[in-house]
Amino acid sequence: MRPEPTQEAIQQLLDKDAIKDTLYDYAYFLDMNYTDELAQLFTDDCYVAYGPGFGAEGIDAYRETLEGVGTFFTGTSHHVSNIKIDFEDEDTARVRSGLLAWHRYQRERPDGYVLGQYHDVMVRTPQGWRFKRRELQHAGTIDFHTKPEHQTMIARRS
């Protein structure tokens, strides 16, 4: 006989689904260059790190980093997978997900690819689950414009 699910377990399932939707919205808004909608997925005091020295602290600084996306790329396609969600408490979750991202540049150069992981801290807000912290860790890149010293590599056991 299976035990009856608790209200807490049911709420966590609902929250996990809402968190996944936020991850998928991030990829969609980024690919569509919907920067206003993308910024709304973050808290006002967010911290974003796409690599050493590239990111933002606070929503205003993050909005500034988004301004160049539409002028740098003609198209992108971000794919998120392998999502793992661990709750610290009922309003805070640590999230890890896999990333495969394709980028077509405005200027003449090969398409660029990024493979890696997002490491996030997400919090429940009145508007839903939002990114408080988002860090990209790289497994590798192919023809991508950032130099290795501007990438945070996944700390892989040797």
C-alpha positions, 0 to 999 in steps of 0.5 A, a space after each residue: 500500500 502506498 502512503 498518501 502524498 502530503 500537501 508539502 509533496 504535492 506543493 513541491 511537485 507544483 513548484 518544480 513544474 513552475 520552476 521548469 516553466 521559468 527555465 523554458 521561458 528564459 530560453 524562449 525569451 532569449 531566443 526571441 530577443 524579448 529582453 523585457 520579458 526576459 528581465 522580468 524572470 529575475 529578481 531586482 537584486 539578481 546576480 548573473 554570471 555568464 563567465 568571469 567578468 561577464 554578467 551583472 549584479 542587479 536588474 538594471 545592470 542585467 538589462 544593460 547586458 541584454 541590450 546587445 543580444 539583438 545586435 550581436 546575433 541574428 538568431 539563437 536556439 537554447 535547449 535546456 535539459 537534465 533539470 535537477 531541483 533541490 528545495 532549500 525551503 518552501 520559497 528557495 530552490 537550487 536548480 541545475 540544468 544542462 545547456 546546448 545553445 546555438 548562435 548565428 552571428 550578425 557578422 560573417 563567421 561560423 555559427 557558435 555553440 555553447 555546451 554547459 550547465 546553468 546553476 541557479 538559485 530561484 526564489 518564489 515571488 508574488 509573480 512566480 518563481 524568479 532567478 535570484 542567481 544564475 551562473 553558466 558553467 562551460 563544458 566546452 564551446 565550438 566557434 563561440 566568440 568568448 575566449 577560454 579565460 572568459 568562461 567558467 569551466 565545469 569543475 569536473 573531477 579528474 
